[in-house]
């Protein structure tokens, strides 16, 4: 089987056109967090990430949540992921990467941290293979939304010129999330040619 791109954007243009907030994965661990004293900063940070609030106030809410001694290690890691998302929505990739790395150091099994770090590395540029490795690691952890990791890894594969792997990941993302239009749209840019083999 031969897979090639038949039309469309160059991978760099594809990446530039991809809206960072559209594929970020917030960490729902904070959705159920209960903080002593009625403080809801952790939940507010989760909501800011989930509903794409990219304001300075959202960053302040997340930072305040991280200052709380009552956060469990798991919830602190999730809050770092969520603050990283708010940073990315503000196009502050360096702080986002720092938060994702801190979350991974705190909770190495947090798939959302690995997915978002992969997304950030890809958008930062020049780290396509590192993004692929991070997204592959996230997929090995069986994330709640594997289609996001697959879609982003497909973009990274395009960046390094691996059309076959990109096609396979876009296909898998489209199959997992049939209502999400982006993977199906990207698949339209590919041509699949099945080769006949001689029987002998």
Backbone as JSON Lines, residues from 0, in Angstrom:
{"i":0,"aa":"X","n":[0.84,-1.17,0.0],"ca":[0.0,0.0,0.0],"c":[0.89,1.23,0.0]}
{"i":1,"aa":"X","n":[0.56,2.19,-0.82],"ca":[1.29,3.44,-0.91],"c":[0.36,4.57,-0.49]}
{"i":2,"aa":"X","n":[0.81,5.38,0.46],"ca":[0.01,6.49,0.95],"c":[0.77,7.77,0.68]}
{"i":3,"aa":"X","n":[0.09,8.74,0.09],"ca":[0.75,10.01,-0.17],"c":[-0.25,11.14,0.03]}
{"i":4,"aa":"X","n":[0.3,12.32,0.24],"ca":[-0.53,13.52,0.32],"c":[-0.81,13.98,-1.09]}
{"i":5,"aa":"X","n":[-2.07,14.25,-1.4],"ca":[-2.4,14.67,-2.75],"c":[-2.67,16.16,-2.86]}
{"i":6,"aa":"X","n":[-3.1,16.75,-1.79],"ca":[-3.34,18.19,-1.83],"c":[-3.34,18.69,-0.4]}
{"i":7,"aa":"X","n":[-3.26,19.96,-0.28],"ca":[-3.38,20.52,1.06],"c":[-2.17,21.34,1.45]}
{"i":8,"aa":"X","n":[-2.12,21.6,2.72],"ca":[-1.11,22.47,3.28],"c":[0.19,21.72,3.54]}
{"i":9,"aa":"X","n":[1.26,22.44,3.53],"ca":[2.51,21.87,4.02],"c":[2.33,21.63,5.51]}
{"i":10,"aa":"X","n":[3.03,20.66,6.09],"ca":[2.86,20.4,7.51],"c":[3.03,21.63,8.39]}
{"i":11,"aa":"X","n":[3.99,22.51,8.09],"ca":[4.18,23.7,8.91],"c":[2.95,24.6,8.84]}
{"i":12,"aa":"X","n":[2.37,24.72,7.65],"ca":[1.16,25.54,7.51],"c":[-0.02,24.88,8.22]}
{"i":13,"aa":"X","n":[-0.07,23.57,8.18],"ca":[-1.12,22.83,8.89],"c":[-1.02,23.1,10.38]}
{"i":14,"aa":"X","n":[0.18,23.04,10.91],"ca":[0.39,23.27,12.32],"c":[0.03,24.7,12.7]}
{"i":15,"aa":"X","n":[0.43,25.65,11.88],"ca":[0.12,27.04,12.17],"c":[-1.39,27.28,12.15]}
{"i":16,"aa":"X","n":[-2.08,26.57,11.29],"ca":[-3.53,26.74,11.19],"c":[-4.27,26.04,12.32]}
{"i":17,"aa":"X","n":[-3.64,25.06,12.95],"ca":[-4.32,24.32,14.01],"c":[-4.42,25.2,15.25]}
{"i":18,"aa":"X","n":[-5.61,25.34,15.71],"ca":[-5.83,26.14,16.91],"c":[-5.36,25.36,18.12]}
{"i":19,"aa":"X","n":[-4.41,25.9,18.84],"ca":[-3.9,25.2,20.01],"c":[-5.02,24.81,20.96]}
{"i":20,"aa":"X","n":[-5.92,25.71,21.33],"ca":[-6.93,25.31,22.31],"c":[-7.86,24.2,21.83]}
{"i":21,"aa":"X","n":[-7.96,23.99,20.54],"ca":[-8.92,23.01,20.03],"c":[-8.56,21.58,20.41]}
{"i":22,"aa":"X","n":[-7.3,21.31,20.69],"ca":[-6.93,19.93,20.95],"c":[-6.3,19.69,22.32]}
{"i":23,"aa":"X","n":[-6.37,20.65,23.2],"ca":[-5.82,20.46,24.53],"c":[-6.73,19.58,25.37]}
{"i":24,"aa":"X","n":[-6.15,18.83,26.28],"ca":[-6.91,17.91,27.11],"c":[-6.78,18.33,28.56]}
{"i":25,"aa":"X","n":[-7.87,18.85,29.12],"ca":[-7.82,19.25,30.53],"c":[-7.85,18.02,31.41]}
{"i":26,"aa":"X","n":[-7.36,18.18,32.6],"ca":[-7.29,17.07,33.54],"c":[-8.48,17.13,34.47]}
{"i":27,"aa":"X","n":[-9.37,16.18,34.31],"ca":[-10.62,16.17,35.05],"c":[-10.45,15.8,36.51]}
{"i":28,"aa":"X","n":[-9.27,15.49,36.92],"ca":[-9.08,15.13,38.33],"c":[-9.58,16.24,39.24]}
{"i":29,"aa":"X","n":[-9.48,17.47,38.8],"ca":[-9.93,18.58,39.63],"c":[-11.43,18.75,39.63]}
{"i":30,"aa":"X","n":[-12.13,18.11,38.74],"ca":[-13.57,18.27,38.71],"c":[-14.21,17.79,40.0]}
{"i":31,"aa":"X","n":[-13.6,16.83,40.64],"ca":[-14.18,16.28,41.86],"c":[-13.4,16.68,43.11]}
{"i":32,"aa":"X","n":[-12.43,17.56,42.95],"ca":[-11.61,17.9,44.1],"c":[-12.44,18.7,45.11]}
{"i":33,"aa":"X","n":[-12.29,18.38,46.37],"ca":[-12.93,19.19,47.41],"c":[-11.82,19.7,48.3]}
{"i":34,"aa":"X","n":[-11.76,21.0,48.43],"ca":[-10.68,21.64,49.15],"c":[-11.22,22.14,50.48]}
{"i":35,"aa":"X","n":[-10.51,21.84,51.55],"ca":[-10.96,22.24,52.88],"c":[-11.17,23.74,52.95]}
{"i":36,"aa":"X","n":[-12.16,24.14,53.72],"ca":[-12.42,25.56,53.89],"c":[-13.26,26.14,52.77]}
{"i":37,"aa":"X","n":[-13.76,25.3,51.88],"ca":[-14.65,25.78,50.83],"c":[-13.94,26.45,49.67]}
{"i":38,"aa":"X","n":[-12.61,26.41,49.62],"ca":[-11.88,27.04,48.53],"c":[-12.05,26.2,47.27]}
{"i":39,"aa":"X","n":[-12.44,26.83,46.2],"ca":[-12.7,26.09,44.96],"c":[-11.74,26.48,43.84]}
{"i":40,"aa":"X","n":[-10.56,26.94,44.19],"ca":[-9.61,27.37,43.16],"c":[-9.22,26.25,42.21]}
{"i":41,"aa":"X","n":[-9.05,25.03,42.73],"ca":[-8.69,23.9,41.87],"c":[-9.76,23.64,40.83]}
{"i":42,"aa":"X","n":[-11.01,23.64,41.27],"ca":[-12.12,23.44,40.33],"c":[-12.21,24.61,39.36]}
{"i":43,"aa":"X","n":[-12.03,25.82,39.84],"ca":[-12.08,26.98,38.95],"c":[-10.98,26.92,37.9]}
{"i":44,"aa":"X","n":[-9.82,26.41,38.28],"ca":[-8.72,26.26,37.32],"c":[-9.1,25.23,36.26]}
{"i":45,"aa":"X","n":[-9.69,24.12,36.7],"ca":[-10.16,23.1,35.75],"c":[-11.16,23.71,34.77]}
{"i":46,"aa":"X","n":[-12.11,24.48,35.29],"ca":[-13.13,25.09,34.42],"c":[-12.51,26.09,33.46]}
{"i":47,"aa":"X","n":[-11.52,26.84,33.91],"ca":[-10.83,27.79,33.03],"c":[-10.17,27.06,31.87]}
{"i":48,"aa":"X","n":[-9.55,25.91,32.17],"ca":[-8.91,25.13,31.11],"c":[-9.95,24.48,30.21]}
{"i":49,"aa":"X","n":[-10.96,23.9,30.79],"ca":[-11.98,23.17,30.03],"c":[-12.76,24.1,29.11]}
{"i":50,"aa":"X","n":[-13.05,25.31,29.57],"ca":[-13.87,26.23,28.78],"c":[-13.05,27.32,28.12]}
{"i":51,"aa":"X","n":[-11.75,27.08,28.04],"ca":[-10.83,27.91,27.25],"c":[-10.84,29.38,27.67]}
{"i":52,"aa":"X","n":[-10.71,29.59,28.95],"ca":[-10.61,30.96,29.47],"c":[-9.14,31.32,29.55]}
{"i":53,"aa":"X","n":[-8.7,32.21,28.71],"ca":[-7.27,32.52,28.61],"c":[-6.92,33.86,29.23]}
{"i":54,"aa":"X","n":[-7.58,34.21,30.29],"ca":[-7.35,35.51,30.89],"c":[-6.3,35.44,31.98]}
{"i":55,"aa":"X","n":[-5.78,36.59,32.33],"ca":[-4.83,36.7,33.45],"c":[-5.49,36.2,34.73]}
{"i":56,"aa":"X","n":[-6.79,36.49,34.87],"ca":[-7.52,36.04,36.06],"c":[-7.53,34.51,36.15]}
{"i":57,"aa":"X","n":[-7.65,33.83,35.02],"ca":[-7.63,32.37,35.01],"c":[-6.28,31.84,35.48]}
{"i":58,"aa":"X","n":[-5.21,32.46,35.02],"ca":[-3.88,32.06,35.48],"c":[-3.72,32.29,36.97]}
{"i":59,"aa":"X","n":[-4.26,33.41,37.45],"ca":[-4.19,33.71,38.88],"c":[-4.94,32.67,39.7]}
{"i":60,"aa":"X","n":[-6.12,32.27,39.22],"ca":[-6.91,31.25,39.92],"c":[-6.11,29.95,40.01]}
{"i":61,"aa":"X","n":[-5.51,29.55,38.9],"ca":[-4.73,28.31,38.89],"c":[-3.52,28.41,39.82]}
{"i":62,"aa":"X","n":[-2.85,29.54,39.79],"ca":[-1.67,29.72,40.64],"c":[-2.06,29.7,42.12]}
{"i":63,"aa":"X","n":[-3.19,30.32,42.45],"ca":[-3.68,30.29,43.84],"c":[-3.99,28.86,44.27]}
{"i":64,"aa":"X","n":[-4.59,28.1,43.38],"ca":[-4.91,26.7,43.7],"c":[-3.63,25.92,44.01]}
{"i":65,"aa":"X","n":[-2.58,26.18,43.27],"ca":[-1.32,25.46,43.47],"c":[-0.64,25.85,44.78]}
{"i":66,"aa":"X","n":[-1.0,26.98,45.35],"ca":[-0.42,27.41,46.62],"c":[-1.07,26.72,47.82]}
{"i":67,"aa":"X","n":[-2.18,26.04,47.6],"ca":[-2.91,25.41,48.7],"c":[-2.21,24.15,49.18]}
{"i":68,"aa":"X","n":[-2.0,24.05,50.47],"ca":[-1.39,22.86,51.05],"c":[-2.34,21.68,51.03]}
{"i":69,"aa":"X","n":[-3.64,21.95,50.92],"ca":[-4.63,20.88,51.01],"c":[-4.79,20.07,49.72]}
{"i":70,"aa":"X","n":[-4.17,20.5,48.63],"ca":[-4.26,19.72,47.39],"c":[-3.48,18.42,47.53]}
{"i":71,"aa":"X","n":[-4.08,17.34,47.1],"ca":[-3.35,16.08,47.06],"c":[-2.31,16.15,45.94]}
{"i":72,"aa":"X","n":[-1.37,15.26,45.95],"ca":[-0.35,15.21,44.9],"c":[-1.01,15.04,43.53]}
{"i":73,"aa":"X","n":[-1.99,14.17,43.46],"ca":[-2.71,13.91,42.21],"c":[-3.42,15.17,41.72]}
{"i":74,"aa":"X","n":[-4.11,15.86,42.63],"ca":[-4.83,17.08,42.26],"c":[-3.88,18.22,41.91]}
{"i":75,"aa":"X","n":[-2.74,18.26,42.58],"ca":[-1.74,19.3,42.26],"c":[-1.21,19.08,40.84]}
{"i":76,"aa":"X","n":[-0.93,17.83,40.49],"ca":[-0.45,17.52,39.13],"c":[-1.52,17.89,38.11]}
{"i":77,"aa":"X","n":[-2.78,17.56,38.4],"ca":[-3.87,17.9,37.48],"c":[-4.01,19.41,37.34]}
{"i":78,"aa":"X","n":[-3.84,20.14,38.43],"ca":[-3.93,21.6,38.38],"c":[-2.79,22.18,37.56]}
{"i":79,"aa":"X","n":[-1.61,21.59,37.64],"ca":[-0.49,22.03,36.79],"c":[-0.83,21.83,35.32]}
{"i":80,"aa":"X","n":[-1.44,20.69,34.98],"ca":[-1.87,20.46,33.59],"c":[-2.86,21.54,33.18]}
{"i":81,"aa":"X","n":[-3.83,21.8,34.02],"ca":[-4.86,22.78,33.67],"c":[-4.28,24.19,33.53]}
{"i":82,"aa":"X","n":[-3.35,24.56,34.41],"ca":[-2.71,25.87,34.26],"c":[-1.87,25.89,32.98]}
{"i":83,"aa":"X","n":[-1.23,24.78,32.66],"ca":[-0.48,24.7,31.41],"c":[-1.37,24.94,30.2]}
{"i":84,"aa":"X","n":[-2.58,24.43,30.26],"ca":[-3.54,24.65,29.17],"c":[-3.88,26.13,29.06]}
{"i":85,"aa":"X","n":[-4.1,26.78,30.19],"ca":[-4.41,28.22,30.16],"c":[-3.21,28.98,29.59]}
{"i":86,"aa":"X","n":[-2.0,28.58,29.98],"ca":[-0.8,29.21,29.39],"c":[-0.78,29.01,27.88]}
{"i":87,"aa":"X","n":[-1.06,27.8,27.42],"ca":[-1.04,27.56,25.97],"c":[-2.1,28.37,25.25]}
{"i":88,"aa":"X","n":[-3.25,28.51,25.85],"ca":[-4.3,29.31,25.23],"c":[-3.88,30.77,25.13]}
{"i":89,"aa":"X","n":[-2.97,31.17,26.0],"ca":[-2.41,32.53,25.96],"c":[-1.15,32.58,25.1]}
{"i":90,"aa":"X","n":[-0.81,31.46,24.44],"ca":[0.37,31.32,23.58],"c":[1.68,31.43,24.35]}
{"i":91,"aa":"X","n":[1.66,31.12,25.63],"ca":[2.87,31.11,26.46],"c":[3.36,29.66,26.56]}
{"i":92,"aa":"X","n":[4.02,29.21,25.5],"ca":[4.43,27.82,25.41],"c":[5.49,27.44,26.44]}
{"i":93,"aa":"X","n":[6.37,28.35,26.76],"ca":[7.45,28.02,27.7],"c":[6.89,27.69,29.08]}
{"i":94,"aa":"X","n":[5.98,28.51,29.59],"ca":[5.39,28.22,30.9],"c":[4.49,27.0,30.84]}
{"i":95,"aa":"X","n":[3.83,26.79,29.71],"ca":[3.0,25.59,29.56],"c":[3.87,24.34,29.65]}
{"i":96,"aa":"X","n":[4.98,24.33,28.91],"ca":[5.9,23.19,28.94],"c":[6.41,22.95,30.36]}
{"i":97,"aa":"X","n":[6.76,24.02,31.05],"ca":[7.26,23.88,32.43],"c":[6.2,23.24,33.33]}
{"i":98,"aa":"X","n":[4.94,23.66,33.19],"ca":[3.88,23.08,34.01],"c":[3.63,21.62,33.67]}
{"i":99,"aa":"X","n":[3.64,21.28,32.38],"ca":[3.43,19.88,32.0],"c":[4.55,18.99,32.52]}
{"i":100,"aa":"X","n":[5.78,19.47,32.42],"ca":[6.91,18.69,32.92],"c":[6.83,18.52,34.44]}
{"i":101,"aa":"X","n":[6.41,19.57,35.14],"ca":[6.26,19.48,36.6],"c":[5.16,18.49,36.95]}
{"i":102,"aa":"X","n":[4.07,18.49,36.19],"ca":[2.98,17.55,36.43],"c":[3.44,16.11,36.22]}
{"i":103,"aa":"X","n":[4.23,15.89,35.18],"ca":[4.75,14.54,34.9],"c":[5.7,14.09,36.0]}
{"i":104,"aa":"X","n":[6.54,15.01,36.48],"ca":[7.45,14.67,37.58],"c":[6.67,14.28,38.83]}
{"i":105,"aa":"X","n":[5.55,14.95,39.05],"ca":[4.73,14.7,40.23],"c":[3.87,13.44,40.08]}
{"i":106,"aa":"X","n":[3.36,13.21,38.86],"ca":[2.48,12.07,38.6],"c":[2.81,11.52,37.21]}
{"i":107,"aa":"X","n":[3.82,10.66,37.12],"ca":[4.27,10.16,35.81],"c":[3.21,9.43,35.0]}
{"i":108,"aa":"X","n":[2.16,8.96,35.64],"ca":[1.11,8.23,34.93],"c":[-0.04,9.09,34.45]}
{"i":109,"aa":"X","n":[0.09,10.4,34.54],"ca":[-0.98,11.31,34.13],"c":[-0.92,11.52,32.61]}
{"i":110,"aa":"X","n":[-1.71,10.76,31.9],"ca":[-1.67,10.77,30.43],"c":[-1.92,12.16,29.86]}
{"i":111,"aa":"X","n":[-2.83,12.93,30.47],"ca":[-3.15,14.26,29.96],"c":[-1.92,15.17,29.95]}
{"i":112,"aa":"X","n":[-1.06,15.01,30.95],"ca":[0.17,15.82,30.98],"c":[1.06,15.47,29.8]}
{"i":113,"aa":"X","n":[1.18,14.19,29.49],"ca":[2.0,13.75,28.36],"c":[1.42,14.23,27.03]}
{"i":114,"aa":"X","n":[0.1,14.13,26.89],"ca":[-0.55,14.59,25.64],"c":[-0.3,16.07,25.44]}
{"i":115,"aa":"X","n":[-0.56,16.86,26.48],"ca":[-0.42,18.3,26.34],"c":[1.04,18.72,26.16]}
{"i":116,"aa":"X","n":[1.96,18.0,26.78],"ca":[3.37,18.3,26.54],"c":[3.72,18.0,25.09]}
{"i":117,"aa":"X","n":[3.21,16.9,24.55],"ca":[3.43,16.6,23.14],"c":[2.89,17.69,22.23]}
{"i":118,"aa":"X","n":[1.7,18.18,22.54],"ca":[1.1,19.27,21.75],"c":[1.97,20.52,21.84]}
{"i":119,"aa":"X","n":[2.42,20.85,23.04],"ca":[3.24,22.05,23.23],"c":[4.57,21.93,22.5]}
{"i":120,"aa":"X","n":[5.2,20.76,22.57],"ca":[6.47,20.57,21.87],"c":[6.3,20.72,20.36]}
{"i":121,"aa":"X","n":[5.21,20.2,19.85],"ca":[4.95,20.31,18.41],"c":[4.75,21.77,18.02]}
{"i":122,"aa":"X","n":[4.0,22.5,18.8],"ca":[3.74,23.91,18.49],"c":[4.96,24.79,18.71]}
{"i":123,"aa":"X","n":[5.83,24.37,19.6],"ca":[7.04,25.14,19.84],"c":[7.99,25.05,18.65]}
{"i":124,"aa":"X","n":[7.91,23.95,17.91],"ca":[8.7,23.8,16.69],"c":[10.05,23.17,16.93]}
{"i":125,"aa":"X","n":[10.49,22.41,15.93],"ca":[11.81,21.8,15.98],"c":[11.92,20.62,16.92]}
{"i":126,"aa":"X","n":[10.8,20.17,17.47],"ca":[10.82,19.05,18.41],"c":[9.8,17.99,18.01]}
{"i":127,"aa":"X","n":[9.7,17.77,16.71],"ca":[8.68,16.86,16.19],"c":[8.84,15.44,16.72]}
{"i":128,"aa":"X","n":[10.07,14.92,16.72],"ca":[10.28,13.56,17.21],"c":[10.02,13.47,18.71]}
{"i":129,"aa":"X","n":[10.41,14.49,19.46],"ca":[10.13,14.51,20.9],"c":[8.62,14.51,21.14]}
{"i":130,"aa":"X","n":[7.88,15.25,20.32],"ca":[6.42,15.27,20.43],"c":[5.85,13.88,20.13]}
{"i":131,"aa":"X","n":[6.35,13.24,19.09],"ca":[5.89,11.88,18.74],"c":[6.14,10.93,19.9]}
{"i":132,"aa":"X","n":[7.33,10.99,20.47],"ca":[7.67,10.11,21.59],"c":[6.75,10.35,22.79]}
{"i":133,"aa":"X","n":[6.5,11.61,23.1],"ca":[5.64,11.95,24.24],"c":[4.21,11.48,24.0]}
{"i":134,"aa":"X","n":[3.71,11.68,22.79],"ca":[2.34,11.27,22.47],"c":[2.2,9.75,22.45]}
{"i":135,"aa":"X","n":[3.24,9.07,21.99],"ca":[3.23,7.6,22.01],"c":[3.2,7.1,23.45]}
{"i":136,"aa":"X","n":[3.98,7.73,24.31],"ca":[3.98,7.37,25.73],"c":[2.58,7.58,26.31]}
{"i":137,"aa":"X","n":[1.95,8.7,25.96],"ca":[0.59,8.98,26.46],"c":[-0.39,7.9,25.99]}
{"i":138,"aa":"X","n":[-0.28,7.51,24.74],"ca":[-1.18,6.47,24.21],"c":[-0.97,5.13,24.92]}
{"i":139,"aa":"X","n":[0.25,4.84,25.3],"ca":[0.53,3.62,26.06],"c":[-0.16,3.62,27.42]}
{"i":140,"aa":"X","n":[-0.49,4.82,27.92],"ca":[-1.15,4.96,29.23],"c":[-2.66,4.85,29.13]}
{"i":141,"aa":"X","n":[-3.18,4.63,27.94],"ca":[-4.63,4.5,27.72],"c":[-5.39,5.74,28.21]}
{"i":142,"aa":"X","n":[-5.15,6.9,27.59],"ca":[-5.82,8.13,28.02],"c":[-7.32,8.09,27.76]}
{"i":143,"aa":"X","n":[-8.03,8.99,28.42],"ca":[-9.48,9.07,28.22],"c":[-9.84,9.53,26.81]}
{"i":144,"aa":"X","n":[-9.0,10.36,26.2],"ca":[-9.26,10.87,24.85],"c":[-8.08,10.56,23.94]}
{"i":145,"aa":"X","n":[-7.9,9.3,23.59],"ca":[-6.75,8.94,22.75],"c":[-6.78,9.6,21.38]}
{"i":146,"aa":"X","n":[-7.97,9.97,20.9],"ca":[-8.06,10.59,19.58],"c":[-7.27,11.89,19.51]}
{"i":147,"aa":"X","n":[-7.17,12.62,20.63],"ca":[-6.4,13.87,20.64],"c":[-4.92,13.57,20.46]}
{"i":148,"aa":"X","n":[-4.43,12.56,21.16],"ca":[-3.02,12.17,21.02],"c":[-2.75,11.67,19.61]}
{"i":149,"aa":"X","n":[-3.65,10.87,19.06],"ca":[-3.47,10.34,17.71],"c":[-3.47,11.46,16.67]}
{"i":150,"aa":"X","n":[-4.4,12.39,16.79],"ca":[-4.5,13.5,15.85],"c":[-3.22,14.35,15.88]}
{"i":151,"aa":"X","n":[-2.76,14.66,17.08],"ca":[-1.56,15.49,17.21],"c":[-0.33,14.73,16.72]}
{"i":152,"aa":"X","n":[-0.26,13.44,17.04],"ca":[0.88,12.66,16.57],"c":[0.87,12.56,15.04]}
{"i":153,"aa":"X","n":[-0.32,12.5,14.44],"ca":[-0.41,12.5,12.98],"c":[0.2,13.77,12.41]}
{"i":154,"aa":"X","n":[-0.1,14.91,13.04],"ca":[0.49,16.17,12.58],"c":[2.01,16.12,12.69]}
{"i":155,"aa":"X","n":[2.51,15.57,13.79],"ca":[3.95,15.47,13.98],"c":[4.57,14.54,12.93]}
{"i":156,"aa":"X","n":[3.89,13.44,12.63],"ca":[4.4,12.55,11.59],"c":[4.46,13.27,10.24]}
{"i":157,"aa":"X","n":[3.48,14.1,9.96],"ca":[3.54,14.88,8.72],"c":[4.75,15.8,8.71]}
{"i":158,"aa":"X","n":[5.04,16.39,9.87],"ca":[6.17,17.32,9.95],"c":[7.49,16.64,9.61]}
{"i":159,"aa":"X","n":[7.6,15.34,9.94],"ca":[8.85,14.64,9.63],"c":[8.76,13.86,8.32]}
{"i":160,"aa":"X","n":[7.66,14.02,7.59],"ca":[7.53,13.43,6.27],"c":[7.06,11.98,6.25]}
{"i":161,"aa":"X","n":[6.47,11.49,7.32],"ca":[6.0,10.11,7.36],"c":[4.49,10.09,7.09]}
{"i":162,"aa":"X","n":[4.14,10.12,5.8],"ca":[2.73,10.2,5.4],"c":[1.94,8.97,5.82]}
{"i":163,"aa":"X","n":[2.56,7.8,5.75],"ca":[1.86,6.56,6.11],"c":[1.44,6.57,7.58]}
{"i":164,"aa":"X","n":[2.36,6.91,8.47],"ca":[2.05,6.95,9.9],"c":[1.03,8.05,10.2]}
{"i":165,"aa":"X","n":[1.15,9.19,9.51],"ca":[0.17,10.27,9.7],"c":[-1.22,9.81,9.3]}
{"i":166,"aa":"X","n":[-1.31,9.17,8.15],"ca":[-2.6,8.66,7.67],"c":[-3.2,7.67,8.67]}
{"i":167,"aa":"X","n":[-2.38,6.77,9.16],"ca":[-2.86,5.76,10.12],"c":[-3.39,6.41,11.4]}
{"i":168,"aa":"X","n":[-2.68,7.42,11.89],"ca":[-3.13,8.09,13.11],"c":[-4.38,8.94,12.88]}
{"i":169,"aa":"X","n":[-4.45,9.65,11.76],"ca":[-5.68,10.39,11.46],"c":[-6.86,9.42,11.34]}
{"i":170,"aa":"X","n":[-6.63,8.27,10.69],"ca":[-7.69,7.27,10.54],"c":[-8.16,6.75,11.9]}
{"i":171,"aa":"X","n":[-7.21,6.45,12.76],"ca":[-7.56,5.94,14.09],"c":[-8.31,7.0,14.9]}
{"i":172,"aa":"X","n":[-7.87,8.26,14.8],"ca":[-8.55,9.34,15.52],"c":[-9.97,9.51,15.01]}
{"i":173,"aa":"X","n":[-10.14,9.45,13.69],"ca":[-11.47,9.59,13.09],"c":[-12.39,8.44,13.52]}
{"i":174,"aa":"X","n":[-11.84,7.24,13.62],"ca":[-12.65,6.09,14.03],"c":[-13.06,6.19,15.5]}
{"i":175,"aa":"X","n":[-12.17,6.71,16.33],"ca":[-12.48,6.83,17.76],"c":[-13.45,7.97,18.06]}
{"i":176,"aa":"X","n":[-13.41,9.02,17.24],"ca":[-14.25,10.2,17.48],"c":[-14.93,10.62,16.18]}
{"i":177,"aa":"X","n":[-15.92,9.85,15.73],"ca":[-16.55,10.13,14.43],"c":[-17.24,11.5,14.36]}
{"i":178,"aa":"X","n":[-17.59,12.08,15.49],"ca":[-18.23,13.4,15.48],"c":[-17.22,14.55,15.45]}
{"i":179,"aa":"X","n":[-15.95,14.25,15.6],"ca":[-14.9,15.27,15.56],"c":[-14.46,15.4,14.11]}
{"i":180,"aa":"X","n":[-14.71,16.54,13.51],"ca":[-14.52,16.69,12.06],"c":[-13.06,16.81,11.62]}
{"i":181,"aa":"X","n":[-12.17,17.3,12.47],"ca":[-10.79,17.58,12.03],"c":[-10.05,16.35,11.5]}
{"i":182,"aa":"X","n":[-10.07,15.2,12.18],"ca":[-9.34,14.05,11.61],"c":[-9.87,13.64,10.23]}
{"i":183,"aa":"X","n":[-11.18,13.62,10.08],"ca":[-11.76,13.25,8.78],"c":[-11.38,14.27,7.7]}
{"i":184,"aa":"X","n":[-11.34,15.53,8.06],"ca":[-10.93,16.57,7.1],"c":[-9.49,16.36,6.66]}
{"i":185,"aa":"X","n":[-8.62,16.02,7.59],"ca":[-7.21,15.8,7.24],"c":[-7.05,14.58,6.33]}
{"i":186,"aa":"X","n":[-7.86,13.56,6.55],"ca":[-7.77,12.35,5.72],"c":[-8.07,12.63,4.25]}
{"i":187,"aa":"X","n":[-8.86,13.65,3.97],"ca":[-9.2,14.0,2.59],"c":[-7.98,14.42,1.79]}
{"i":188,"aa":"X","n":[-6.91,14.79,2.46],"ca":[-5.7,15.24,1.78],"c":[-4.8,14.09,1.33]}
{"i":189,"aa":"X","n":[-5.17,12.86,1.67],"ca":[-4.32,11.71,1.38],"c":[-4.88,10.89,0.23]}
{"i":190,"aa":"X","n":[-3.98,10.22,-0.46],"ca":[-4.33,9.27,-1.51],"c":[-3.76,7.92,-1.1]}
{"i":191,"aa":"X","n":[-4.61,6.91,-1.14],"ca":[-4.17,5.56,-0.79],"c":[-4.23,4.71,-2.05]}
{"i":192,"aa":"X","n":[-3.1,4.15,-2.4],"ca":[-3.0,3.32,-3.6],"c":[-2.61,1.91,-3.16]}
{"i":193,"aa":"X","n":[-3.49,0.98,-3.4],"ca":[-3.22,-0.41,-3.03],"c":[-2.52,-1.09,-4.21]}
{"i":194,"aa":"X","n":[-1.4,-1.69,-3.92],"ca":[-0.62,-2.36,-4.96],"c":[-1.06,-3.8,-5.11]}
{"i":195,"aa":"X","n":[-1.12,-4.21,-6.34],"ca":[-1.44,-5.62,-6.62],"c":[-0.15,-6.41,-6.59]}
{"i":196,"aa":"X","n":[-0.24,-7.58,-6.03],"ca":[0.94,-8.45,-6.0],"c":[0.74,-9.61,-6.96]}
{"i":197,"aa":"X","n":[1.81,-10.01,-7.58],"ca":[1.75,-11.15,-8.51],"c":[1.68,-12.43,-7.7]}
{"i":198,"aa":"X","n":[0.79,-13.29,-8.1],"ca":[0.68,-14.58,-7.4],"c":[1.59,-15.57,-8.12]}
{"i":199,"aa":"X","n":[2.26,-16.34,-7.34],"ca":[3.18,-17.24,-8.0],"c":[3.33,-18.49,-7.37]}
